[in-house]
Amino acid sequence: DASPDRPSLTTLMDDYWEQLPIYQPSISDPETDLDVQRVLFAYFPTFKDSPLQPQWSRLLAVGDASGIQSPLSFGGFGALTRHLERISTA
């Protein structure tokens, strides 16, 4: 990433690894509970306020089209509805 203010991908992966037990309670210690063969990790930027605004004020972009979440990383409209309470306060 060109911006030095953003965390590195390594930092993001370290944070994920540390917080994994929160998301997966069946894993108390990822290093001993998992038999990791390799880690596939990618980063897809998303926006709280999409820079791509609709041309007309009467349009409401929902799901993937809203730019709130990436369809590759979050699952689009279905994930949006499952996590509506969490993301509505973001």
HELIX and SHEET records of a PDB file:
HELIX    1   1 LEU A    9  TYR A   23  1                                  15    
HELIX    2   2 PRO A   30  ASP A   33  1                                   4    
HELIX    3   3 GLY A   63  SER A   66  5                                   4    
HELIX    4   4 PHE A   77  ARG A   82  1                                   6    
HELIX    5   5 LEU A   84  SER A   88  1                                   5    
END                                                                             
